[in-house]
C-alpha cells in the first residue's frame, strides 16, 4: 500500500481537492429504493459519479483512490513513471473514463469518421465447435478476440471502424411513424493482413457503471429461481442464466456482467477490460501485450510497463483492489418526478404490457462483511440479469459461453433518464443504434416481441406515459 500511495503523490492531492464534496458525504435522506449518494441536480453530468449512501468513513479514501485509477490516462512504455505506463501496445482507449463517459454509457463513432468517440468495442471470433473454452468460438487468428483501433508509436492499429446505417420505418397506433437504424460495420484498412473469411463481429457499447456492486450482491439463488428455459409457464419468456467456465478444471459460475453476461464478477470484468481495452497487465489478466496474437510480432516484442514496484505487472494488486472498490460503490441516482401522475400511469403500463417480466423491478442484496453499504438492501434495477432471445434484428450471431447469437442479458434500467445528461447524447441497446427510448423498444423481438407489439398498440397518450416512467428511473 505504501508503494502505491507514494506513486500517486503527484496527482492524489489534485483528486482530493476535486472530490472533497464526495468525501464529505452526508447520509442521503432519499428513499432506500434508489440508494443514492449526495443529492445533485438532474442536469448534473456527474450524476453517475456518486458513492452509495452509508459508505463507512474509513472506506471513503478507497473510493477516492479508485476513482483516480478509473480516470487516469495511461501512457506508453518506457516512461518516467511506473504507475501510469504500459499502455497498449494496441488499445481502444487510454483510460476507463474515455469509454464510460462520466461513468455513463459510451457513444458509437459517427458516420462521417470525424469523431474520436471510442465507446463501441468490436469483439472478434471465428466459428468454433461449440465446446471450446472460454466462449464456444475461436479468436480471429491474426487479430485475436477484440479489435484495437489505436496503437502506440511505431505500431499500426488493427483497423479503423466505419459505421453506416440502413433505415426503415415502423408505424404506431395513432399514425406516428418511427425511423429505425440498422448499423452496418466495416473494418477498414487492416494493419496486419486480411481478416479470416469467417470472421464474426459483435459490437459492444460501454455500459453505465452505476449500481454494479449492488447487482453483484443479488443472491445467486434468487436469480436462478427466475430461470424458465423451457417456458413451462407458457408466457413466452424463457430467461436463462449464462454459466461461465473460465478454466476447464473449475466449476461453472453464474454470469452477471457484460452484454451477454459473460463475466461472473466485477473483479474479473475490471481485469479483462483493463487488459483488452487499454493493454494493462494485472493479476487476473497478466499479459503485458494485451490482446496481441503471435501473428503480431512487433506488438508482442514492444516495451511494456511491468515493474517490481507494481508486483511485476503494470497494475498491481493494490491498484486493482482500489479500482474494484470504486466500481462496486458507485450509486444509482435517485428517481425524478416519481410521484407525477403520468409517471405512475406509465409504471402500470410497463407491467401491463409485459416489460417487467424481464426487467424485474426489485431485488434484495445479500450480505458481505467487507461491503456493509451494499448489504441487505432493497434495490430497483429493473433487470433479471438473465439471457433472453431478442430476435434476429438484434442478433450478432456470436456465442459467448452458454449465450447464443440471439441472446442478450437484460440490461438494468436505473439511471435511464439521465443517460443523455451524463454522456452528452443518448445511444441505447448493445450497439447504440437507438437514439431514444421509443426506438429501443421497437427493436425488441424474440421473447420481447409480444410486449413490443402491445407498445405499438398503445394510444399516443399511453406511450407518452410509459416513456415518462422510463425517464423517471
C-alpha positions as CSV (number, residue, x, y, z in Angstrom):
1,X,0.0,0.0,0.0
2,X,2.9,2.4,0.8
3,X,4.5,1.9,-2.7
4,X,1.2,2.6,-4.4
5,X,0.4,5.6,-2.3
6,X,3.8,7.1,-2.9
7,X,3.4,6.6,-6.7
8,X,0.2,8.6,-6.6
9,X,1.6,11.6,-4.7
10,X,1.8,13.8,-7.8
11,X,-1.9,13.7,-8.6
12,X,-3.6,12.4,-5.4
13,X,-3.7,15.9,-3.9
14,X,-5.5,17.1,-7.0
15,X,-8.1,14.4,-6.7
16,X,-8.5,15.1,-3.0
17,X,-9.3,18.7,-3.9
18,X,-11.7,17.8,-6.6
19,X,-13.5,15.1,-4.6
20,X,-13.9,17.0,-1.3
21,X,-17.6,17.2,-1.7
22,X,-17.8,13.5,-2.3
23,X,-15.6,12.5,0.6
24,X,-17.6,14.7,3.0
25,X,-20.7,12.7,2.2
26,X,-23.8,13.2,4.3
27,X,-26.1,10.3,4.7
28,X,-28.8,10.7,2.0
29,X,-32.3,11.2,3.0
30,X,-33.8,9.8,-0.2
31,X,-35.7,6.6,-0.4
32,X,-33.9,3.3,0.0
33,X,-35.4,2.5,-3.4
34,X,-32.6,4.5,-5.1
35,X,-29.6,4.1,-2.7
36,X,-28.3,7.4,-3.9
37,X,-25.2,9.3,-2.8
38,X,-25.4,13.0,-2.1
39,X,-28.2,14.9,-3.8
40,X,-27.5,16.5,-7.1
41,X,-29.2,18.3,-9.9
42,X,-30.9,16.3,-12.7
43,X,-28.8,18.3,-15.1
44,X,-25.5,17.4,-13.4
45,X,-23.2,15.5,-15.7
46,X,-21.5,13.9,-12.7
47,X,-24.7,12.2,-11.5
48,X,-23.2,8.7,-12.1
49,X,-20.0,9.5,-10.1
50,X,-21.6,9.5,-6.6
51,X,-20.8,6.9,-3.9
52,X,-23.6,4.9,-2.3
53,X,-25.1,6.3,0.8
54,X,-23.8,4.9,4.1
55,X,-20.3,4.3,3.0
56,X,-18.2,4.0,6.2
57,X,-15.8,6.8,6.9
58,X,-12.8,4.6,6.9
59,X,-13.6,3.4,3.3
60,X,-14.1,6.8,1.8
61,X,-10.4,7.2,0.8
62,X,-10.6,3.9,-1.0
63,X,-13.4,5.3,-3.1
64,X,-11.4,8.5,-4.0
65,X,-8.3,6.4,-4.9
66,X,-10.3,4.1,-7.0
67,X,-11.8,7.0,-8.9
68,X,-8.3,8.3,-9.6
69,X,-7.3,4.9,-11.2
70,X,-10.5,4.8,-13.2
71,X,-9.9,8.3,-14.6
72,X,-6.1,8.1,-15.0
73,X,-4.6,8.4,-18.5
74,X,-2.1,5.6,-19.2
75,X,1.0,6.2,-21.3
76,X,3.2,4.0,-23.4
77,X,6.4,2.4,-22.1
78,X,9.1,3.4,-21.3
79,X,8.1,6.5,-19.4
80,X,9.3,8.5,-16.3
81,X,6.6,6.9,-14.1
82,X,6.0,3.2,-13.2
83,X,2.4,3.9,-12.0
84,X,0.9,5.0,-15.3
85,X,2.9,3.4,-18.1
86,X,2.2,0.2,-20.0
87,X,-0.4,1.4,-22.5
88,X,-1.2,-1.0,-25.3
89,X,0.8,-1.7,-27.4
90,X,-2.6,-2.0,-29.2
91,X,-5.6,-0.4,-27.4
92,X,-9.1,1.1,-27.6
93,X,-8.8,3.9,-25.0
94,X,-6.2,5.4,-22.7
95,X,-8.5,5.4,-19.6
96,X,-11.6,3.7,-18.4
97,X,-13.4,7.1,-18.4
98,X,-12.8,7.6,-22.2
99,X,-15.2,4.8,-22.9
100,X,-17.6,5.2,-19.9
101,X,-18.3,8.9,-20.4
102,X,-18.7,10.4,-16.9
103,X,-19.3,6.8,-15.7
104,X,-22.2,6.6,-18.1
105,X,-22.7,4.9,-21.4
106,X,-20.2,5.2,-24.3
107,X,-21.0,6.6,-27.7
108,X,-20.5,4.8,-31.1
109,X,-18.5,6.5,-33.8
110,X,-20.3,8.9,-36.0
111,X,-21.0,8.0,-39.7
112,X,-18.5,10.6,-41.0
113,X,-15.5,9.2,-39.2
114,X,-14.8,12.7,-37.8
115,X,-15.4,11.8,-34.2
116,X,-12.9,10.3,-31.8
117,X,-15.6,8.6,-29.8
118,X,-14.4,5.2,-28.8
119,X,-17.2,3.8,-26.6
120,X,-18.0,1.0,-29.0
121,X,-15.9,-2.1,-28.9
122,X,-15.8,-4.9,-31.5
123,X,-15.4,-8.5,-30.3
124,X,-13.9,-10.8,-32.9
125,X,-14.0,-14.5,-33.5
126,X,-14.4,-17.3,-36.0
127,X,-16.8,-20.3,-35.5
128,X,-15.8,-22.9,-33.1
129,X,-17.1,-26.4,-32.4
130,X,-19.4,-25.3,-29.6
131,X,-17.3,-26.9,-26.9
132,X,-14.2,-24.7,-27.0
133,X,-13.4,-22.6,-24.0
134,X,-13.8,-19.9,-22.9
135,X,-16.5,-18.9,-25.4
136,X,-17.5,-21.7,-27.8
137,X,-15.8,-19.7,-30.5
138,X,-12.1,-19.2,-31.6
139,X,-10.2,-15.9,-31.6
140,X,-9.7,-14.4,-35.1
141,X,-6.3,-15.9,-36.0
142,X,-4.5,-12.6,-36.6
143,X,-6.5,-10.1,-34.7
144,X,-7.5,-12.0,-31.5
145,X,-10.7,-11.5,-29.6
146,X,-11.1,-7.8,-29.8
147,X,-10.4,-5.1,-32.4
148,X,-8.0,-2.5,-31.2
149,X,-8.3,0.8,-33.2
150,X,-5.3,2.6,-31.7
151,X,-1.6,1.7,-31.3
152,X,1.5,3.2,-29.6
153,X,4.1,4.9,-31.6
154,X,5.8,2.7,-34.2
155,X,3.0,0.2,-34.5
156,X,-0.1,0.1,-36.6
157,X,-3.7,0.0,-35.3
158,X,-5.5,-3.2,-36.2
159,X,-8.2,-1.4,-38.3
160,X,-10.5,1.5,-38.5
161,X,-14.1,1.0,-37.7
162,X,-16.5,2.6,-40.2
163,X,-20.2,2.8,-39.4
164,X,-23.2,3.3,-41.7
165,X,-27.0,2.8,-41.1
166,X,-29.8,1.3,-43.2
167,X,-33.1,2.7,-42.1
168,X,-36.7,1.6,-42.1
169,X,-39.8,3.0,-40.5
170,X,-42.4,1.5,-38.2
171,X,-46.0,2.8,-37.8
172,X,-47.5,3.1,-34.4
173,X,-51.2,3.3,-33.3
174,X,-52.4,6.8,-34.0
175,X,-50.4,7.2,-37.2
176,X,-46.9,8.1,-35.7
177,X,-44.0,6.7,-37.7
178,X,-40.6,6.0,-36.2
179,X,-37.4,5.6,-38.2
180,X,-35.2,2.7,-37.0
181,X,-31.5,2.4,-37.9
182,X,-29.8,-0.9,-38.7
183,X,-26.0,-0.5,-38.2
184,X,-23.6,-1.7,-40.9
185,X,-20.0,-2.2,-39.8
186,X,-16.8,-2.1,-42.0
187,X,-13.4,-2.9,-40.7
188,X,-11.3,-0.7,-42.9
189,X,-7.5,-0.5,-43.5
190,X,-6.5,-3.7,-41.7
191,X,-3.0,-3.2,-40.3
192,X,-1.9,-6.9,-40.2
193,X,-3.3,-8.6,-43.2
194,X,-6.7,-9.8,-44.2
195,X,-9.3,-10.9,-41.7
196,X,-10.3,-14.5,-41.7
197,X,-13.2,-15.1,-44.2
198,X,-15.4,-16.4,-41.4
199,X,-14.8,-13.6,-39.0
200,X,-17.7,-12.8,-36.7
201,X,-18.0,-9.4,-35.2
202,X,-20.0,-8.4,-32.1
203,X,-20.4,-4.7,-31.3
204,X,-20.5,-3.8,-27.6
205,X,-21.2,-0.3,-26.3
206,X,-19.6,0.6,-22.9
207,X,-22.4,0.5,-20.3
208,X,-23.1,2.8,-17.4
209,X,-21.1,2.0,-14.2
210,X,-23.8,2.7,-11.6
211,X,-25.0,0.1,-9.2
212,X,-22.7,-2.7,-10.3
213,X,-21.7,-3.7,-6.7
214,X,-25.4,-4.0,-5.8
215,X,-26.0,-6.3,-8.7
216,X,-23.0,-8.4,-7.7
217,X,-24.6,-9.0,-4.3
218,X,-28.0,-10.2,-5.5
219,X,-28.1,-13.8,-4.2
220,X,-27.4,-16.4,-7.0
221,X,-30.4,-18.5,-5.8
222,X,-32.8,-15.5,-6.4
223,X,-31.6,-15.1,-10.0
224,X,-31.7,-18.8,-10.8
225,X,-35.2,-19.0,-9.4
226,X,-36.3,-16.8,-12.3
227,X,-35.0,-19.1,-14.9
228,X,-37.5,-20.8,-17.2
229,X,-35.6,-22.1,-20.2
230,X,-38.4,-24.4,-21.3
231,X,-41.1,-21.7,-20.8
232,X,-43.1,-24.0,-18.5
233,X,-45.5,-21.3,-17.6
234,X,-46.2,-20.6,-21.3
235,X,-45.8,-16.9,-21.0
236,X,-43.4,-16.7,-23.9
237,X,-40.5,-15.7,-21.7
238,X,-37.7,-18.3,-21.2
239,X,-34.8,-16.5,-19.5
240,X,-31.8,-18.5,-18.5
241,X,-28.5,-17.7,-16.8
242,X,-25.2,-17.7,-18.5
243,X,-22.7,-20.1,-17.0
244,X,-19.1,-19.1,-17.2
245,X,-16.2,-21.6,-17.3
246,X,-13.0,-19.6,-17.0
247,X,-10.9,-22.7,-16.6
248,X,-11.7,-26.2,-17.7
249,X,-10.9,-27.5,-14.2
250,X,-13.3,-25.1,-12.4
251,X,-16.9,-25.3,-11.8
252,X,-19.2,-23.1,-14.0
253,X,-20.0,-19.7,-12.4
254,X,-23.1,-17.6,-12.9
255,X,-22.6,-14.7,-15.4
256,X,-23.8,-11.3,-14.3
257,X,-21.8,-8.6,-16.2
258,X,-21.4,-7.7,-19.9
259,X,-24.0,-7.6,-22.7
260,X,-24.2,-11.4,-22.8
261,X,-23.5,-11.9,-19.0
262,X,-20.0,-13.2,-19.9
263,X,-18.3,-12.1,-16.7
264,X,-19.1,-13.7,-13.3
265,X,-18.0,-10.8,-11.1
266,X,-16.6,-7.2,-11.1
267,X,-13.1,-8.3,-10.3
268,X,-12.9,-10.4,-13.5
269,X,-14.8,-7.7,-15.5
270,X,-12.4,-5.0,-14.5
271,X,-9.3,-7.1,-15.1
272,X,-10.5,-8.2,-18.6
273,X,-11.5,-4.7,-19.6
274,X,-8.2,-3.1,-18.4
275,X,-6.2,-5.7,-20.3
276,X,-8.2,-5.9,-23.6
277,X,-9.3,-2.3,-23.9
278,X,-6.1,-0.5,-22.6
279,X,-3.5,-3.2,-22.7
280,X,-2.6,-3.1,-19.0
281,X,-1.4,-6.3,-17.3
282,X,-2.8,-7.1,-13.9
283,X,-3.0,-10.1,-11.5
284,X,-6.0,-11.6,-13.2
285,X,-5.0,-10.8,-16.8
286,X,-1.2,-10.8,-16.6
287,X,-0.5,-10.2,-20.3
288,X,1.6,-7.1,-20.9
289,X,0.9,-7.2,-24.7
290,X,-2.9,-7.2,-24.1
291,X,-4.8,-9.0,-26.9
292,X,-1.8,-9.2,-29.3
293,X,-1.5,-12.5,-31.2
294,X,1.5,-14.5,-32.4
295,X,0.9,-13.0,-35.8
296,X,1.6,-9.5,-34.4
297,X,5.3,-10.0,-33.7
298,X,6.2,-6.3,-33.2
299,X,3.3,-5.9,-30.7
300,X,4.5,-8.9,-28.6
301,X,8.0,-7.5,-28.5
302,X,7.2,-3.9,-27.8
303,X,8.4,-2.4,-24.4
304,X,6.0,-3.0,-21.5
305,X,5.4,-1.4,-18.1
306,X,5.9,-4.4,-15.9
307,X,7.9,-3.3,-12.9
308,X,8.9,-4.6,-9.5
309,X,7.0,-1.6,-7.9
310,X,3.8,-2.9,-9.4
311,X,4.3,-6.6,-8.4
312,X,5.9,-7.4,-11.8
313,X,2.8,-6.1,-13.6
314,X,1.6,-2.8,-15.0
315,X,-1.3,-2.6,-12.4
316,X,-0.6,-4.1,-9.0
317,X,-3.0,-6.0,-6.8
318,X,-3.4,-2.9,-4.7
319,X,-4.4,-0.8,-7.6
320,X,-6.9,-3.4,-8.8
321,X,-8.4,-3.6,-5.3
322,X,-8.9,0.2,-5.3
323,X,-10.5,0.1,-8.7
324,X,-12.7,-2.7,-7.6
325,X,-13.8,-0.8,-4.6
326,X,-14.7,2.2,-6.7
327,X,-16.7,0.3,-9.3
328,X,-18.6,-1.6,-6.6
329,X,-19.7,1.5,-4.7
330,X,-21.0,3.8,-7.5
331,X,-24.6,4.7,-6.6
332,X,-27.6,4.5,-8.9
333,X,-29.2,8.0,-8.9
334,X,-32.4,8.9,-7.2
335,X,-35.5,8.9,-9.3
336,X,-37.0,12.1,-10.5
337,X,-40.7,13.1,-10.7
338,X,-41.7,9.6,-9.5
339,X,-44.9,10.9,-8.0
340,X,-46.2,12.6,-11.2
341,X,-49.5,11.2,-12.5
342,X,-48.1,10.4,-15.9
343,X,-45.1,8.5,-14.4
344,X,-47.4,6.5,-12.2
345,X,-49.7,5.6,-15.1
346,X,-46.6,4.7,-17.2
347,X,-45.4,2.4,-14.4
348,X,-48.7,0.5,-14.6
349,X,-48.4,0.2,-18.4
350,X,-44.8,-1.1,-18.1
351,X,-46.1,-4.0,-16.1
352,X,-49.4,-4.5,-18.1
353,X,-47.7,-4.9,-21.5
354,X,-45.1,-7.3,-20.1
355,X,-41.9,-5.3,-19.8
356,X,-41.5,-6.3,-16.1
357,X,-41.3,-10.0,-17.0
358,X,-37.7,-9.5,-17.9
359,X,-36.9,-6.1,-16.4
360,X,-37.7,-7.3,-12.9
361,X,-38.2,-4.2,-10.8
362,X,-36.8,-5.1,-7.4
363,X,-34.3,-7.3,-5.7
364,X,-32.7,-7.5,-2.3
365,X,-29.0,-7.8,-1.9
366,X,-27.3,-10.4,0.2
367,X,-24.7,-9.7,2.9
368,X,-20.9,-9.2,2.6
369,X,-18.8,-8.2,5.6
370,X,-16.5,-6.1,3.5
371,X,-19.3,-4.2,1.8
372,X,-21.7,-3.0,4.6
373,X,-23.0,-0.2,2.5
374,X,-24.2,-2.6,-0.2
375,X,-25.5,-5.4,2.0
376,X,-29.2,-6.3,2.7
377,X,-30.6,-3.5,0.5
378,X,-33.8,-3.4,-1.4
379,X,-32.8,-2.2,-4.8
380,X,-34.8,-1.3,-8.0
381,X,-32.5,-2.0,-11.0
382,X,-35.2,-3.4,-13.4
383,X,-33.3,-6.4,-14.6
384,X,-33.3,-10.2,-14.0
385,X,-29.6,-10.5,-15.2
386,X,-30.7,-13.4,-17.4
387,X,-30.3,-14.2,-21.1
388,X,-33.2,-13.7,-23.4
389,X,-33.7,-14.3,-27.1
390,X,-34.2,-10.8,-28.6
391,X,-34.8,-11.9,-32.1
392,X,-32.9,-11.6,-35.4
393,X,-33.0,-7.8,-35.6
394,X,-30.6,-7.5,-32.6
395,X,-28.7,-10.7,-33.2
396,X,-24.9,-10.7,-33.5
397,X,-24.7,-14.4,-34.5
398,X,-21.9,-15.0,-32.0
399,X,-22.0,-17.3,-28.9
400,X,-20.5,-16.5,-25.6
401,X,-20.3,-19.4,-23.1
402,X,-24.0,-20.5,-22.8
403,X,-25.4,-17.5,-24.7
404,X,-26.2,-18.0,-28.3
405,X,-26.1,-15.5,-31.2
406,X,-29.6,-14.0,-30.5
407,X,-29.4,-13.9,-26.7
408,X,-28.6,-10.8,-24.6
409,X,-28.6,-10.2,-20.9
410,X,-31.5,-7.9,-19.7
411,X,-29.8,-4.6,-19.0
412,X,-30.6,-2.6,-15.8
413,X,-32.8,0.4,-16.4
414,X,-31.9,2.5,-13.4
415,X,-30.5,5.9,-14.4
416,X,-32.1,5.6,-17.8
417,X,-33.5,9.1,-17.8
418,X,-30.0,10.6,-17.2
419,X,-28.1,8.9,-19.9
420,X,-28.3,11.9,-22.3
421,X,-27.3,14.3,-19.5
422,X,-24.3,12.2,-18.4
423,X,-22.9,11.1,-21.8
424,X,-24.0,14.1,-23.9
425,X,-26.1,12.0,-26.3
426,X,-28.4,9.0,-25.9
427,X,-27.2,5.8,-27.5
428,X,-29.3,2.8,-26.4
429,X,-29.1,-1.0,-26.8
430,X,-25.9,-3.0,-27.0
431,X,-24.6,-1.1,-30.0
432,X,-26.0,2.3,-29.5
433,X,-28.3,2.2,-32.6
434,X,-31.4,3.5,-30.8
435,X,-31.4,7.3,-30.4
436,X,-34.4,7.4,-28.0
437,X,-36.5,5.1,-25.8
438,X,-39.2,4.5,-28.4
439,X,-36.6,3.2,-31.0
440,X,-35.1,1.0,-28.3
441,X,-38.4,-0.6,-27.5
442,X,-39.3,-1.1,-31.2
443,X,-36.1,-3.1,-31.8
444,X,-37.2,-5.7,-29.2
445,X,-38.0,-9.1,-30.8
446,X,-37.9,-12.7,-29.9
447,X,-39.2,-13.2,-26.4
448,X,-40.0,-9.4,-26.2
449,X,-42.0,-9.3,-29.5
450,X,-45.4,-9.5,-27.7
451,X,-44.5,-6.7,-25.4
452,X,-43.2,-4.6,-28.3
453,X,-46.5,-5.1,-30.2
454,X,-48.5,-4.1,-27.2
455,X,-46.4,-1.0,-27.0
456,X,-47.2,-0.2,-30.7
457,X,-50.9,-0.6,-30.0
458,X,-51.0,1.8,-27.1
459,X,-52.6,5.2,-27.6
460,X,-50.2,8.1,-28.2
461,X,-51.0,9.3,-24.6
462,X,-50.3,5.9,-23.1
463,X,-47.0,5.7,-24.9
464,X,-46.0,9.1,-23.6
465,X,-46.9,8.0,-20.1
466,X,-44.8,4.8,-20.5
467,X,-41.8,6.8,-21.7
468,X,-42.3,9.3,-18.9
469,X,-42.0,6.4,-16.4
470,X,-38.8,5.2,-18.0
471,X,-37.4,8.7,-18.0
472,X,-38.0,8.9,-14.2
473,X,-35.7,5.9,-13.5
